Amino acid sequence: FFSSRRRHTRSLCDWSSDVCSSDLGPVKGQDYSVDMVIDGWSRRILGAEVHEAECSKLAREFLDRVCRDEGITSDAEAVLHSDNGAPMRSSKLAATMRELGISLSFSRPGVSNDNAYAESLFKTMKYHQGYPTRRFRDLNAVRIWIEGFVDWYNSEHRPSGIKDVTPNQRYVGEADAICAIRQQTYGRAMKKNPRRWSRPPRCWKQPEIVRINDPRPGK
């Protein structure tokens, strides 16, 4: 499990990563490997790549590029959470992450929802209205579609867990101001016509701490 930061900084990051097999290759039985890294705090997809097969070397190079893009340095307090797949258990990947100051965290064996953010991301991808019902023409076609999905997810998708703002808005620090305006709007509407409200208006305050599998009250 990881608990994320109270605010977004480059030196304090909690990420979740997973690999999904797309079964829409040009030939039945040919799968493509989709690697993604999501920032648990903002839900923003930080990187995505598609390859013909899972490979620890490709996973290591992919994560190294994400770290460089995010400006992660060796003094970062960063955690990367993933499942127990072979690419993520690679000793070379672990060595690369150590060099960057990134700690590795893994799901518990046999617990399917220990990587909830990444799993939710891939579910959203496969249930997206634009997800093809017919096979992709080739590897490049998969990469083009994934690139479009990442852009939509980061700039248009509004996860309920971050109060219906986009991942980009939370990532760059705009979410608090947006939600404050919403809270004021709801408050004015309730004051203007209180009989329409059977309960207090929704709380739009952004979550300050994010966890994987946060236990329910009383548990």
N, C-alpha and C positions, 0 to 999 in steps of 0.2 A: 504494500500500500504506500501511497505517498500523499503528503499534505502540501499543497502548493502555497506560494507566496501570497502576501496580502496585497502586493502591488507588482506590476510588471517591471522587472529590471533585467538587464542583460547578464548580470552576474548571479542571478538566482532564478533558476528555471526548472520546471518539472514537465517532462515530456512523456508521451506514450507512443509506442511504435508497434506496428503489426504488419504481417504479410498476408495478403489475400490472393487466392487463386481465381482468376477469371476463366470461366469455362466456355468463353465465346471465341475461341481461336478459329482459324479458317477450316480446321479439320476436327471432327469429333474426337474428343479425348486429348486434344492439344490445349493445355492451359498456359496462361501467362501469369507471372508473379507480379503483383502490385504491392509495392512498399510505400508506406506513408508514415510520417511523423506528425503528431498533433500536440500542440501546446495545451496542457491540461487547464491552465489558468484562463486562457482566452478562447479555447476550442479552435484556434486557427491552425490550419494545415501548414506546416512549415516546409514540407518537402514531399514530393511524390515521384516515384520512378516506376517504370514497367520494364520487366525483363522476361526472357523466355523461360527462365527457371530460377528457383531459389538458389542463392549462392552466398556463402559467408564473405567472400572477397568483395562482391558487389554491395552487400549490406554494409560492410565496413567503409567502403569508399563513399557510399550514399550518405551515411551518417556523418562522415568527416566533412562532406560538402555542406550539409545542413548546419553543422557547427560553425564553419567558416562564414556562411551567409548570415548567421545570427550573431556573429561577433563573439562567440564563446571562447574564452581564454583559459589557461591552466588554473587561474585562481577563481574560476566560477564555482558556485555551489549548485550544481546541476544533477538531476536524477533522470535517467531514462528507464521507463518501465515497459516491459514487454512480456510476451508469453515465453514458453520454454523451447521454442523452436531451435533447430540446430544452428541456423545462421546467427541467432542472437546469443547462443552459448559458445560461439567460437572464441578460442583463446586469443587470436589475433585481434578480434573486435574488442575484447576486454582490454587488451594492451593499448589499443588506440584510444579508447574511452578514458583509460587511466591517464594517458598523456595529456588529455584535454581537461582533466579534473572532473570527469562525469562519472557518477556512481551508477551501476546497473542494478535494477530491481526486476524481479521476475514474479510471474503469477504462481500461485500455489498449485502443485500438481493436482489435476482432476477438478479444479474449480474454474468453471467456464466463464465466469463474469469478473475475474480478477483484473482484466484489462478493459474495463468498461468503456472508456472514451474511444479507444481505437475500434472496439467491436461495434459500438454505436455508429461510428463514422462509416465503417464498411457496410453496415445495414442501410444507412441513409443512401450510400452510393448505389447499392443494388436495388433499392426501391425508388430511386429517382425516376421521375417521369421520362427522362431522356435516356435511361439505360436501355441499350439495344435489346430487342427481342430476337434479332437474327445475329449471326456470327460476324465478328469483325473481319475485315478483308485481310489484314496483316498486322504485324506488331506496331507499325507506325500509326495505323488507324486507332489502336487501343491508346497509344500515347496521346494522340490528339484529343480523344474523348476525355481521358483523365485530366488533361490540362484544362479543358473547359469546365469539368466538374469541380476542380480545385478552385477555380476563379469564382464559380457560382457559390460554392460552399463558404468561402471566406468573405465574399462581398454581399451576398444576398440571403443566404440561409440564416435563420434567427432561432438558435437553440433556446428552449424554454429554461434551461439551467442557468443561463446568463441573462434572464429577463427579456428575451426576445430582441436583443440587439445582435448585430452581426459579429462574427469573430474578429473581423478587422477593426470594428469600432471599439471592442474591448481591448484588443491588442495595443492600439495606439493611445488608449486612455480617454476616449470620447464617451464611453458608456455611462459613467456617473452623471454627466451633464444631461445626456439624453433622457435617462430615467428620472432625473429630478424634474424635468419639464413634464414628463408623463404624470408624475405624482402630483404636481401642481394642477394639471388639467383635470385629473380625476377628483381632486379635492374641491375645485371650483364647481364641477358638475354636481357633486354630492350636495354642496352648500346651496346651489341654485334650486335643486329639486330633490330634497332628502327622501321623499316618499318612494322614489324609484329604487332606493338602496335598502336591501334587507340586511346587509352586513357591511362592515367597513371596506373601503376600496382596497384593491390589491396593493401590496407593498412592492414598490419598484426598486428598492435598495439592492445594489449589486452585491453578490456574495463576496465576502472578504477572504474566505478560506475555502479551498476546493480539495476534496479528498476522493480517492477511489474507495467505493463501497463504504461511504460514511454511515456508521451505524445509526439506526433510528432511535429516537428518544426512548429511554427505558430499557435499551438492549445493550 
